[in-house]
Amino acid sequence: MPASVSSPRVGVWLIGARGSVATTVVTGCAAVAAGLRPPTGLVTETPAFADSGLPALSSLVFGGHDTDDCPLPKRAEALAAGGVLPPGLPSAVTAELAAADREIRPGGPVPGETRSEDELIAAFAADIQEFVRRRGLTRAVVVNVASTEPVSTGAALPPSSLYAAAALRAGCPYVDFTPSTGLHHPALAASATASGLPYAGRDGKTGQTLLRAVLAPMFVQRALTVRAWSGTNLLGGGDGAALADPAAAAAKNAGKERVLTDTLGMSPEGEVHVDDVPALGDWKTAWDHVAFDGFLGTRMILQTIWQGCDSSLAAPLVLDLARLTARAHEVGLSGPLTELGFYFKDPVGGGPAALGEQYEALVGFARRLATRRTDAAPGDTTGGGAGTDGRSVARPGDGPGEGAVRAERRGEER
């Protein structure tokens, strides 16, 4: 596989940093960078991205927020015992896991929390900025890989939006790998626009929806009429427990169903059900049942079964997104990165729903990155906009809805 272009160190700040996905991300990055495992599943390690100027896997430095206190090395050993990670791999990269674990800070809000929303945002942003300064990073990307939240209602900011606001305040690009509210909260719209930062999301496309994004265009292209499309997900682990909440499951299922509506041009009968099966752990089974009509109205059925390891499916996508978003920030792109829709169920900024078209857009984005000059000045170690380089300035006391980040556009700075 082609090697990435050498670059200064880049931070990847993970929300949910001690979860299964985050642990697999850190373990996998260390293993691939050291040549212990091949880069299977990493789209950014394929030839189409060889000249895009992406940060090397070996240049990525990990940290994050979490309310859990289980150390990453211990978490990785548990994943290896469950078959998620190869036997012996956690011990081979224990130094990298321990280094990342030292950079994890307490998340929130926690039960009995007394800090206001703005105090939480300020504290989270300070953690990120200190990480960038302490590790001498050129920039950092914040990626939310925490468990799914229920759909947000009311004016209060849910945890995912607090973290998103903190990313903006710290001057960092943001990626929402979950279906949680994050930057979609109305109170953050003005701040996201004013920040001049790139962002991407939401809800990583790892299994059932990936298949739907491939199969739905087939029916359209072959002029076959889909009458009903039903699905069931069986999964355990933290995500299974979180999705046992009907409100959280509704947020997850919206993206699964949207790809059908957008591709087929209608909403077929049928629903998606999510069942929490703790015994499955990090493994999931997704079953789809498609009823469709062929020539002369002949009725037919397609059934698919997808069995996979959620963390192993998600981790390479998270690494791809961190590298692509960091590079986008480096070359001065801002706003929703619609070309990254290939990775998401509910991509920001619109774009095609069919996987083939999304892949073409992603490869085009890779070519675009290859031709863009680097925007950051040599020696800039402020985090690519952490408040001292003029790209974004947070004013004390700013709330998330009152311009938590006030940024001057790059063209106005010069």
Phi, psi and chi 1 to 4 in degrees:
 res  aa     phi    psi   chi1   chi2   chi3   chi4
   1 MET       -  150.7  -72.1  -66.9  178.2      -
   2 PRO   -71.9  146.6   25.6  -34.7      -      -
   3 ALA   -84.6  146.8      -      -      -      -
   4 SER   -75.7  155.9  -62.6      -      -      -
   5 VAL   -64.8  135.8  174.8      -      -      -
   6 SER   -62.1  142.0  177.1      -      -      -
   7 SER  -153.3  162.0   62.1      -      -      -
   8 PRO   -62.6  171.8  -21.1   32.9      -      -
   9 ARG   -73.1  138.9  -63.6 -160.0  -58.1  171.9
  10 VAL  -124.6  135.2  170.2      -      -      -
  11 GLY   -87.2  143.9      -      -      -      -
  12 VAL  -123.3  107.2 -179.2      -      -      -
  13 TRP   -99.2  113.0 -170.0  -97.0      -      -
  14 LEU   -99.6  126.2  -60.0  167.6      -      -
  15 ILE   -87.3  120.4  -51.7  -55.9      -      -
  16 GLY    89.2   42.2      -      -      -      -
  17 ALA   -70.9  -12.6      -      -      -      -
  18 ARG  -111.3   13.8  -70.9 -166.8  171.3  109.4
  19 GLY   -80.9  177.3      -      -      -      -
  20 SER   -64.0  -43.5  -63.3      -      -      -
  21 VAL   -64.0  -48.7  172.0      -      -      -
  22 ALA   -61.3  -42.4      -      -      -      -
  23 THR   -62.6  -40.1  -55.0      -      -      -
  24 THR   -68.0  -35.8  -53.1      -      -      -
  25 VAL   -60.7  -50.5  166.4      -      -      -
  26 VAL   -66.2  -46.0  176.5      -      -      -
  27 THR   -61.7  -46.7  -55.2      -      -      -
  28 GLY   -66.2  -40.3      -      -      -      -
  29 CYS   -61.5  -46.1 -175.8      -      -      -
  30 ALA   -62.6  -41.3      -      -      -      -
  31 ALA   -67.2  -43.8      -      -      -      -
  32 VAL   -69.9  -42.3  174.2      -      -      -
  33 ALA   -61.3  -33.1      -      -      -      -
  34 ALA   -86.8   -2.1      -      -      -      -
  35 GLY    78.2   15.3      -      -      -      -
  36 LEU   -79.4  -24.9  -58.8  176.4      -      -
  37 ARG  -141.5  150.6  -72.0  -68.4 -173.0  -81.6
  38 PRO   -74.3  160.4   27.4  -34.7      -      -
  39 PRO   -83.1   43.0   31.9  -35.1      -      -
  40 THR   -58.0  131.1  -54.0      -      -      -
  41 GLY    90.2  -11.2      -      -      -      -
  42 LEU   -89.1  102.0  -80.5  166.6      -      -
  43 VAL   -64.3  -33.0  178.4      -      -      -
  44 THR   -71.9   -6.6   50.9      -      -      -
  45 GLU   -99.2   10.1  -76.5  -66.6  -61.7      -
  46 THR   -90.6  162.8   59.7      -      -      -
  47 PRO   -55.7  -30.5  -28.6   36.2      -      -
  48 ALA   -60.4  -19.4      -      -      -      -
  49 PHE  -111.3    7.1  -62.5   82.9      -      -
  50 ALA   -61.5  -31.6      -      -      -      -
  51 ASP  -107.9   17.8  -61.2  -39.2      -      -
  52 SER   -84.7   -4.3  -62.8      -      -      -
  53 GLY    73.7   25.6      -      -      -      -
  54 LEU   -70.8  149.3  -55.6 -177.9      -      -
  55 PRO   -63.0  139.9   21.4  -32.1      -      -
  56 ALA   -66.4  149.5      -      -      -      -
  57 LEU   -57.2  -36.0  -68.6  171.1      -      -
  58 SER   -69.3  -14.0   58.1      -      -      -
  59 SER   -91.4   -7.2   75.7      -      -      -
  60 LEU   -79.2  135.1  -58.5 -177.0      -      -
  61 VAL  -121.3  128.7 -179.5      -      -      -
  62 PHE  -106.9  145.3  -64.9   94.0      -      -
  63 GLY  -157.6 -170.7      -      -      -      -
  64 GLY   163.0 -173.6      -      -      -      -
  65 HIS  -117.3  144.3  -77.5  114.9      -      -
  66 ASP  -162.4  151.1 -153.6  -41.3      -      -
  67 THR   -91.6   -8.2   55.4      -      -      -
  68 ASP   -85.9  151.7 -164.1  -14.6      -      -
  69 ASP  -117.2   13.4   59.3    2.0      -      -
  70 CYS   -73.1  120.8  178.8      -      -      -
  71 PRO   -60.8  146.8  -20.3   32.8      -      -
  72 LEU   -57.8  -42.2  -79.5 -178.3      -      -
  73 PRO   -59.0  -39.8  -26.9   36.5      -      -
  74 LYS   -68.6  -40.4 -177.3  176.4 -179.9 -179.5
  75 ARG   -62.2  -41.5 -179.4   71.5  170.2  171.7
  76 ALA   -64.9  -39.3      -      -      -      -
  77 GLU   -62.2  -39.1  -69.3  -69.0   -7.4      -
  78 ALA   -65.0  -39.6      -      -      -      -
  79 LEU   -66.6  -36.5  -69.7  176.8      -      -
  80 ALA   -65.8  -39.7      -      -      -      -
  81 ALA   -63.6  -30.1      -      -      -      -
  82 GLY   -88.7    2.6      -      -      -      -
  83 GLY    85.3    4.6      -      -      -      -
  84 VAL   -75.8  -42.1  177.3      -      -      -
  85 LEU  -108.6  149.9  -62.4  175.6      -      -
  86 PRO   -62.3  143.8  -22.4   33.6      -      -
  87 PRO   -56.8  135.5  -21.8   32.1      -      -
  88 GLY    84.6  -15.2      -      -      -      -
  89 LEU   -65.9  -42.8 -173.9   59.0      -      -
  90 PRO   -56.0  -40.1  -28.3   37.5      -      -
  91 SER   -69.6  -28.7   60.0      -      -      -
  92 ALA   -71.9  -25.1      -      -      -      -
  93 VAL  -121.1   27.8  -63.1      -      -      -
  94 THR   -61.8  -31.7 -172.5      -      -      -
  95 ALA   -65.1  -42.5      -      -      -      -
  96 GLU   -66.7  -39.8  -69.7   86.2  -12.7      -
  97 LEU   -64.2  -42.9  -72.0  165.7      -      -
  98 ALA   -65.5  -38.5      -      -      -      -
  99 ALA   -64.1  -42.6      -      -      -      -
 100 ALA   -66.0  -39.0      -      -      -      -
 101 ASP   -62.7  -34.1 -167.1   67.7      -      -
 102 ARG   -67.5  -18.0  -71.2 -167.2  -67.1  -89.7
 103 GLU   -97.8    8.2  -61.2  -65.2  -14.7      -
 104 ILE   -90.5  131.8  -61.1  175.3      -      -
 105 ARG  -115.3  155.1  -61.6  -65.1  176.3  -96.8
 106 PRO   -60.5  133.3  -22.1   33.4      -      -
 107 GLY   -92.8 -164.6      -      -      -      -
 108 GLY   177.4 -175.3      -      -      -      -
 109 PRO   -70.3  148.4   24.5  -31.8      -      -
 110 VAL  -101.5  162.5  -63.3      -      -      -
 111 PRO   -53.8  133.2  -27.7   36.3      -      -
 112 GLY    79.6   15.4      -      -      -      -
 113 GLU   -57.1  131.9 -176.1   67.1   69.8      -
 114 THR  -109.0  -11.6   59.6      -      -      -
 115 ARG   -76.2  145.8  -69.6  172.9  -68.5  178.2
 116 SER   -74.7  170.2   68.1      -      -      -
 117 GLU   -57.9  -45.5  -72.8 -176.7  -11.8      -
 118 ASP   -67.6  -34.2 -165.9   61.5      -      -
 119 GLU   -66.1  -39.7  -72.6  172.1  -27.6      -
 120 LEU   -65.1  -45.3  -74.0  165.0      -      -
 121 ILE   -59.7  -45.2  -67.3  168.1      -      -
 122 ALA   -62.4  -41.3      -      -      -      -
 123 ALA   -66.7  -43.8      -      -      -      -
 124 PHE   -64.2  -43.2  -63.8  155.7      -      -
 125 ALA   -62.9  -39.4      -      -      -      -
 126 ALA   -63.7  -38.2      -      -      -      -
 127 ASP   -59.7  -44.2  -71.2  -22.5      -      -
 128 ILE   -67.0  -45.6  -60.2  168.1      -      -
 129 GLN   -63.3  -38.7  -69.9  172.7  -45.0      -
 130 GLU   -67.2  -37.8  176.6   56.6   27.6      -
 131 PHE   -58.1  -46.9  168.0   64.9      -      -
 132 VAL   -62.4  -45.2  170.2      -      -      -
 133 ARG   -68.7  -46.3  -75.0 -168.3  -68.5  -94.7
 134 ARG   -63.9  -38.3 -176.0  175.1   58.2 -104.5
 135 ARG   -92.9    0.9  -59.9  -56.2  -58.7  -91.6
 136 GLY    62.6   44.2      -      -      -      -
 137 LEU   -88.6  149.2  -51.6  176.3      -      -
 138 THR   -75.7  -28.9   57.5      -      -      -
 139 ARG  -170.6  170.2   67.8 -164.7   74.6 -109.5
 140 ALA  -141.2  146.1      -      -      -      -
 141 VAL  -111.5  132.5  176.1      -      -      -
 142 VAL   -97.5  125.6  176.9      -      -      -
 143 VAL  -124.7  123.8 -173.7      -      -      -
 144 ASN   -88.8  113.0 -175.5    3.2      -      -
 145 VAL  -122.7   24.8  -69.3      -      -      -
 146 ALA   -76.7  171.4      -      -      -      -
 147 SER   -65.0  152.6  -64.9      -      -      -
 148 THR   -63.8  135.5  -58.5      -      -      -
 149 GLU   -92.6  159.7  -65.4  173.3  -16.4      -
 150 PRO   -63.9  160.2  -21.9   32.8      -      -
 151 VAL   -59.2  133.5  175.7      -      -      -
 152 SER   -73.3  136.3  175.1      -      -      -
 153 THR  -133.1  148.1   58.2      -      -      -
 154 GLY    83.7 -176.7      -      -      -      -
 155 ALA   -86.3  -21.0      -      -      -      -
 156 ALA   -64.6  141.7      -      -      -      -
 157 LEU   -83.0  125.8  -66.0 -179.5      -      -
 158 PRO   -71.7  166.5   28.5  -34.2      -      -
 159 PRO   -52.1  -41.9  -30.0   36.8      -      -
 160 SER   -60.7  -34.9   65.3      -      -      -
 161 SER   -76.4  -31.2  -65.2      -      -      -
 162 LEU   -62.0  -43.9  -63.9  174.5      -      -
 163 TYR   -67.6  -39.2  -70.7  120.3      -      -
 164 ALA   -63.3  -43.0      -      -      -      -
 165 ALA   -63.0  -36.7      -      -      -      -
 166 ALA   -65.5  -38.8      -      -      -      -
 167 ALA   -60.7  -45.0      -      -      -      -
 168 LEU   -61.1  -45.1  -63.0 -179.0      -      -
 169 ARG   -65.2  -32.3 -172.7  170.4  -65.8 -165.6
 170 ALA   -80.9   -5.8      -      -      -      -
 171 GLY    77.8   31.2      -      -      -      -
 172 CYS  -115.3  139.0  -64.7      -      -      -
 173 PRO   -58.0  153.4  -17.9   29.0      -      -
 174 TYR  -130.4  136.4  176.5   78.3      -      -
 175 VAL  -125.9  125.1  176.9      -      -      -
 176 ASP  -103.7  103.5 -166.5   -8.6      -      -
 177 PHE   -86.0    1.5 -159.6   73.3      -      -
 178 THR  -112.8  167.6   80.8      -      -      -
 179 PRO   -85.6    6.1   30.3  -34.3      -      -
 180 SER   -65.9  165.5  -59.4      -      -      -
 181 THR   -60.5  -50.2  -56.7      -      -      -
 182 GLY    50.8 -127.7      -      -      -      -
 183 LEU   -72.0   -8.8  -83.2 -177.7      -      -
 184 HIS   -74.7   -7.4  -80.7   62.5      -      -
 185 HIS   -67.2  133.6 -161.7  -74.4      -      -
 186 PRO   -55.0  -30.7  -24.8   34.1      -      -
 187 ALA   -67.7  -16.1      -      -      -      -
 188 LEU  -103.2   -4.1  -59.4 -174.9      -      -
 189 ALA   -59.3  -48.3      -      -      -      -
 190 ALA   -65.4  -39.7      -      -      -      -
 191 SER   -65.3  -41.3  -63.5      -      -      -
 192 ALA   -62.9  -41.7      -      -      -      -
 193 THR   -67.4  -45.0  -59.7      -      -      -
 194 ALA   -69.7  -24.0      -      -      -      -
 195 SER   -66.5  -28.2   71.3      -      -      -
 196 GLY    71.0   15.8      -      -      -      -
 197 LEU   -96.5  149.3  -66.1  164.6      -      -
 198 PRO   -79.5  149.8   28.8  -32.4      -      -
 199 TYR  -150.4  158.6   54.2   90.4      -      -
 200 ALA  -146.7  160.0      -      -      -      -
 201 GLY   153.5 -175.2      -      -      -      -
 202 ARG  -131.8  163.6   58.7 -174.7  171.8  162.9
 203 ASP    70.7   96.1 -160.9    3.9      -      -
 204 GLY   -55.3  138.8      -      -      -      -
 205 LYS   -99.9   99.2 -175.1  163.1   56.2 -170.1
 206 THR  -117.4  -18.7   58.9      -      -      -
 207 GLY  -147.6  -95.5      -      -      -      -
 208 GLN   -58.4  -45.0 -175.1  177.5   47.3      -
 209 THR   -71.6  -29.5  -49.2      -      -      -
 210 LEU   -58.9  -46.2 -179.5   66.2      -      -
 211 LEU   -63.9  -41.0  -79.7 -179.6      -      -
 212 ARG   -61.6  -38.1  -70.9 -179.6  167.9 -152.6
 213 ALA   -68.5  -19.2      -      -      -      -
 214 VAL   -92.4  -43.1  173.3      -      -      -
 215 LEU   -78.9  -37.5  -67.0  174.4      -      -
 216 ALA   -58.7  -44.7      -      -      -      -
 217 PRO   -61.3  -29.9  -24.5   35.2      -      -
 218 MET   -59.7  -44.3  175.2 -168.2   72.4      -
 219 PHE   -64.9  -41.0  -71.8  103.9      -      -
 220 VAL   -65.2  -46.0  173.8      -      -      -
 221 GLN   -68.4  -28.6  -68.5  159.0    3.9      -
 222 ARG   -95.9    8.7  -67.4  -65.2  -63.1  -91.5
 223 ALA    56.9   37.6      -      -      -      -
 224 LEU   -98.3  139.8  -59.8  170.7      -      -
 225 THR   -94.9  116.7  -58.7      -      -      -
 226 VAL   -83.4  123.5  174.4      -      -      -
 227 ARG   -95.2  -38.2  -66.3 -174.4  -67.0  107.9
 228 ALA  -152.5  147.4      -      -      -      -
 229 TRP  -143.5  107.1 -161.4  -45.6      -      -
 230 SER  -116.1  156.0  -58.3      -      -      -
 231 GLY  -152.2  155.3      -      -      -      -
 232 THR  -136.5  139.6  -65.0      -      -      -
 233 ASN  -119.5  129.8  -82.8  -96.9      -      -
 234 LEU  -114.3  121.0  -52.7  176.7      -      -
 235 LEU  -153.4  157.4   69.6  162.9      -      -
 236 GLY  -119.3 -147.4      -      -      -      -
 237 GLY    66.5 -168.6      -      -      -      -
 238 GLY   -64.0  -37.9      -      -      -      -
 239 ASP   -69.3  -36.9 -147.6   24.2      -      -
 240 GLY   -61.8  -43.0      -      -      -      -
 241 ALA   -65.0  -41.6      -      -      -      -
 242 ALA   -65.2  -39.7      -      -      -      -
 243 LEU   -80.1   -3.1  -65.7  174.0      -      -
 244 ALA   -66.7  -22.4      -      -      -      -
 245 ASP   -74.2  118.1  179.7  -12.7      -      -
 246 PRO   -55.6  -34.2  -25.5   34.8      -      -
 247 ALA   -67.1  -39.4      -      -      -      -
 248 ALA   -69.3  -39.7      -      -      -      -
 249 ALA   -63.3  -35.8      -      -      -      -
 250 ALA   -62.3  -39.7      -      -      -      -
 251 ALA   -64.5  -39.0      -      -      -      -
 252 LYS   -68.8  -44.3 -171.2   79.8  169.6  178.0
 253 ASN   -72.3  -23.9  -69.2  -19.7      -      -
 254 ALA   -58.0  -42.5      -      -      -      -
 255 GLY   -68.6  -37.3      -      -      -      -
 256 LYS   -61.9  -39.5  -68.8  177.7  179.1  -69.8
 257 GLU   -80.3  -28.6  -66.5  167.8   -1.5      -
 258 ARG   -63.9  -36.9 -173.9  173.1  -66.8  108.9
 259 VAL   -63.2  -32.9   68.7      -      -      -
 260 LEU   -70.2  -46.1  -62.5 -177.7      -      -
 261 THR   -60.4  -46.0  -58.9      -      -      -
 262 ASP   -67.5  -35.6  -68.7  -11.1      -      -
 263 THR   -83.9  -44.3  -55.5      -      -      -
 264 LEU   -81.7  -18.4  -60.2  174.9      -      -
 265 GLY    77.8   12.2      -      -      -      -
 266 MET  -161.9  166.8   46.4   81.3   75.4      -
 267 SER  -105.1  107.2  -63.0      -      -      -
 268 PRO   -70.1  161.2   26.0  -33.1      -      -
 269 GLU   -61.7  156.9  -66.4  179.7    8.9      -
 270 GLY   113.6  157.0      -      -      -      -
 271 GLU  -134.5  168.0  -62.2  178.2  -11.6      -
 272 VAL  -107.3  130.8  177.9      -      -      -
 273 HIS  -113.6  141.1  -61.5  -83.8      -      -
 274 VAL  -118.6  122.4  179.1      -      -      -
 275 ASP  -116.1  129.5  -67.0  -26.9      -      -
 276 ASP   -83.3  118.2  176.9   27.7      -      -
 277 VAL  -123.3   87.9 -175.1      -      -      -
 278 PRO   -51.5  -32.4  -27.1   35.7      -      -
 279 ALA   -63.4  -20.8      -      -      -      -
 280 LEU   -75.9  -19.0  -66.5  179.9      -      -
 281 GLY    60.1 -126.7      -      -      -      -
 282 ASP   -85.8    4.9 -155.8   59.3      -      -
 283 TRP   -98.8  148.1  -58.5   80.9      -      -
 284 LYS  -137.2  152.1   66.7  179.5 -179.8 -177.1
 285 THR  -124.0  128.2  -63.2      -      -      -
 286 ALA  -120.2  127.0      -      -      -      -
 287 TRP  -119.0  131.2  170.1   71.4      -      -
 288 ASP  -121.9  142.3  -91.7   21.9      -      -
 289 HIS  -127.1  115.0 -176.3  -78.7      -      -
 290 VAL  -114.8  121.6 -172.5      -      -      -
 291 ALA  -101.9  125.4      -      -      -      -
 292 PHE  -142.7  159.2   65.2   98.6      -      -
 293 ASP  -105.2  137.2  -71.7  -12.9      -      -
 294 GLY  -105.5 -160.3      -      -      -      -
 295 PHE   -57.0  134.9 -172.0   52.6      -      -
 296 LEU    63.9   21.4  -55.6  179.7      -      -
 297 GLY    79.6   13.4      -      -      -      -
 298 THR   -62.4  126.9  -56.1      -      -      -
 299 ARG   -89.5  133.5  -64.5 -162.6  164.6 -173.3
 300 MET  -138.7  168.3  -67.1  174.9  -87.8      -
 301 ILE  -134.8  138.7  -62.0  -68.5      -      -
 302 LEU  -121.5  130.5  168.9   68.7      -      -
 303 GLN  -124.1  139.8  -64.5 -172.9   60.5      -
 304 THR  -129.6  148.2   65.3      -      -      -
 305 ILE  -129.8  124.2  -61.8  175.2      -      -
 306 TRP  -117.1  119.9  174.2  -77.6      -      -
 307 GLN  -120.3  121.6  -65.3  177.6  -56.9      -
 308 GLY  -153.8  171.4      -      -      -      -
 309 CYS   -99.2  114.4  176.3      -      -      -
 310 ASP   -58.5  -46.0 -151.0   31.4      -      -
 311 SER   -66.1  -39.4  -63.9      -      -      -
 312 SER   -69.5  -31.4  -65.8      -      -      -
 313 LEU   -72.8  -37.1  -69.5  166.1      -      -
 314 ALA   -80.9  -37.9      -      -      -      -
 315 ALA   -56.6  -47.9      -      -      -      -
 316 PRO   -64.7  -30.7   20.6  -31.1      -      -
 317 LEU   -66.5  -40.0  -52.1 -170.5      -      -
 318 VAL   -62.2  -43.0  171.7      -      -      -
 319 LEU   -64.7  -42.8  -71.0  169.7      -      -
 320 ASP   -56.6  -49.1  -80.7   -9.8      -      -
 321 LEU   -65.1  -39.6  -72.7  163.3      -      -
 322 ALA   -62.6  -43.8      -      -      -      -
 323 ARG   -67.9  -44.9  -59.8  172.2   80.6 -169.3
 324 LEU   -65.9  -41.2  -70.3  162.6      -      -
 325 THR   -70.6  -37.9  -52.9      -      -      -
 326 ALA   -61.9  -42.9      -      -      -      -
 327 ARG   -66.2  -39.9  175.2   61.4  176.0  160.5
 328 ALA   -59.0  -42.3      -      -      -      -
 329 HIS   -64.6  -41.7 -172.9 -138.3      -      -
 330 GLU   -60.5  -37.7 -178.5 -176.3   21.8      -
 331 VAL   -92.7    6.2  -58.8      -      -      -
 332 GLY    89.3   15.9      -      -      -      -
 333 LEU   -75.0  153.9  -59.4 -177.4      -      -
 334 SER  -144.8  166.1   63.3      -      -      -
 335 GLY    79.4 -169.7      -      -      -      -
 336 PRO   -67.2  131.1   23.9  -33.4      -      -
 337 LEU   -89.6   82.4  -59.7  176.6      -      -
 338 THR   -63.9  -26.1   57.8      -      -      -
 339 GLU   -69.2  -11.1  -62.5   93.0  -20.9      -
 340 LEU   -90.2   11.5  -58.6 -171.5      -      -
 341 GLY   -58.8  -22.0      -      -      -      -
 342 PHE   -51.1  -30.0  174.2   77.9      -      -
 343 TYR   -94.3   -5.8  -66.7   99.5      -      -
 344 PHE  -127.0  151.9  -61.6  106.2      -      -
 345 LYS   -75.2  -37.3  -62.8 -177.9 -178.0   73.9
 346 ASP  -129.3   67.8 -174.3   16.3      -      -
 347 PRO   -65.9  139.4   20.4  -29.2      -      -
 348 VAL   -71.0  147.3  -64.5      -      -      -
 349 GLY    82.5    4.3      -      -      -      -
 350 GLY    78.3 -150.6      -      -      -      -
 351 GLY   106.2  175.4      -      -      -      -
 352 PRO   -68.5  156.3   26.1  -34.6      -      -
 353 ALA  -100.5  -20.5      -      -      -      -
 354 ALA   -75.1  135.7      -      -      -      -
 355 LEU   -61.7  -38.8 -167.6   70.7      -      -
 356 GLY   -61.0  -45.6      -      -      -      -
 357 GLU   -66.1  -37.8  -65.8  177.1   63.1      -
 358 GLN   -64.5  -38.2  -69.4  176.7  -27.2      -
 359 TYR   -66.0  -40.7 -179.8   71.9      -      -
 360 GLU   -60.2  -41.2  -70.5  177.7    5.2      -
 361 ALA   -65.3  -38.0      -      -      -      -
 362 LEU   -65.8  -43.2  179.3   64.6      -      -
 363 VAL   -65.3  -37.3  171.4      -      -      -
 364 GLY   -62.2  -37.3      -      -      -      -
 365 PHE   -64.8  -39.5 -175.0   63.8      -      -
 366 ALA   -60.3  -41.8      -      -      -      -
 367 ARG   -66.6  -37.4  -69.7 -166.4  -65.9  -93.7
 368 ARG   -63.8  -42.2 -177.9 -178.8  173.8 -164.1
 369 LEU   -63.8  -34.3  -67.5  177.9      -      -
 370 ALA   -67.1  -28.2      -      -      -      -
 371 THR   -97.0   -7.4   59.5      -      -      -
 372 ARG   -85.1  141.6  -66.9  -70.2  -67.6 -111.5
 373 ARG   -76.5  158.8   67.7  179.2  179.5   81.7
 374 THR   -75.7  128.2  -61.8      -      -      -
 375 ASP   -82.9  -34.5 -173.6   64.2      -      -
 376 ALA   -71.2  141.2      -      -      -      -
 377 ALA   -72.5  148.4      -      -      -      -
 378 PRO   -56.5  136.0  -23.6   33.4      -      -
 379 GLY    83.7    0.3      -      -      -      -
 380 ASP   -69.8  113.5  175.7    9.4      -      -
 381 THR  -121.2   32.0   57.8      -      -      -
 382 THR   -90.9   -0.9   61.0      -      -      -
 383 GLY    95.6   15.7      -      -      -      -
 384 GLY    66.0   33.8      -      -      -      -
 385 GLY   127.1   34.9      -      -      -      -
 386 ALA   -87.4   13.9      -      -      -      -
 387 GLY   117.3  -10.2      -      -      -      -
 388 THR  -116.8   -1.2   59.1      -      -      -
 389 ASP  -107.5    7.3   63.5  -11.5      -      -
 390 GLY    87.0   -7.1      -      -      -      -
 391 ARG   -75.3  -40.2  -70.6 -176.5 -173.5  154.6
 392 SER  -148.0  138.5   58.7      -      -      -
 393 VAL  -130.5  120.9  179.5      -      -      -
 394 ALA   -94.6  129.9      -      -      -      -
 395 ARG   -95.3  137.6  -63.6  178.8 -179.7  173.4
 396 PRO   -54.7  133.4  -24.8   34.9      -      -
 397 GLY    89.9   -8.8      -      -      -      -
 398 ASP   -61.5  131.5  -82.5  -12.5      -      -
 399 GLY   -94.0  168.0      -      -      -      -
 400 PRO   -63.2  -23.7   22.4  -33.6      -      -
 401 GLY  -100.1   -3.2      -      -      -      -
 402 GLU  -118.2   44.5  -68.1   91.9   36.4      -
 403 GLY    77.5   54.6      -      -      -      -
 404 ALA   -56.4  -27.8      -      -      -      -
 405 VAL  -130.2  125.7  176.2      -      -      -
 406 ARG  -114.5  112.9  -55.1 -179.0 -171.7  -86.0
 407 ALA  -119.4  145.5      -      -      -      -
 408 GLU   -92.7  137.1  -63.0  179.4   -0.6      -
 409 ARG   -64.5  147.7  -67.4  -66.7 -176.5 -173.6
 410 ARG   -57.8  -37.5  -70.1  174.5  173.2   81.8
 411 GLY   -66.4  -26.5      -      -      -      -
 412 GLU   -82.9  -17.3  -63.5  171.0   -7.7      -
 413 GLU   -74.6  -25.4  -68.2  168.6   -2.0      -
 414 ARG   -98.2      -  -62.2 -175.5  174.0   89.8
